[in-house]
Amino acid sequence: GLNPEILSGKMYCGRFLEGANYLCASTTFSVPGEYSQVCGRLKGYEHGGTTSFHSYWFQTQLTIDDQYVDGASITYGLPRKHIWTYVSGLQESNYQVDARYSCPCNTDNVYNPPPFVGNDYYCEAGTTEWSHNAFFPDDLLWDGQQCGGDEGPCCTNPNMPWFTKTLNETTNENIELRVCAIDPYPLDDVALQLIEIYIR
């Protein structure tokens, strides 16, 4: 399941796994019946130096079953089928050392999301200047606010942080939420404050 952690005096849930790279923490939501539409929202904050889809771009063989994102992946069924991905970028402006650390929706970023994600994602950074081990509670991710630097194009959807997804099928398969990051905690992580998922 997801792991709890107290940061700046408040309780959050997420990965919070120490000692190894490329790890995810997962929780599964059982569903009461068939559904073909999913909507929901996450509220979360950047911790450390989260790097968007860098792990996917850096390791070309990664799939939806791997740690392809620094952020949260929402899928259903086994084999996993993608619903939505909430991505935490490194910082608001493109990281000049390697643009793969930044949100793909950032201005002038030539890197695209993984094909199994497509346009079904939100990406935002929680700081103007990243730092390993630091917690950034002053900029809520995926809310379409405080989108400075190059990340303005990432914040144009008026529905943020809500997503709505119509599936290609009707299913009764369980929904899984994974929180992933390329480096161990406390170097990188995403601290979730709220998870809401609805089906119909």
Salt bridges, closest charged atoms under 4 A:
ASP65 OD1 - ARG80 NH1 2.98
ASP98 OD2 - HIS54 NE2 3.84
ASP98 OD2 - ARG100 NH2 2.91
ASP120 OD2 - LYS165 NZ 3.07
GLU169 OE2 - LYS81 NZ 3.40
GLU173 OE1 - LYS81 NZ 2.74
GLU176 OE1 - ARG80 NE 2.60
ASP188 OD1 - HIS132 ND1 3.41
ASP189 OD2 - ARG15 NE 3.38
GLU196 OE2 - ARG41 NE 2.54
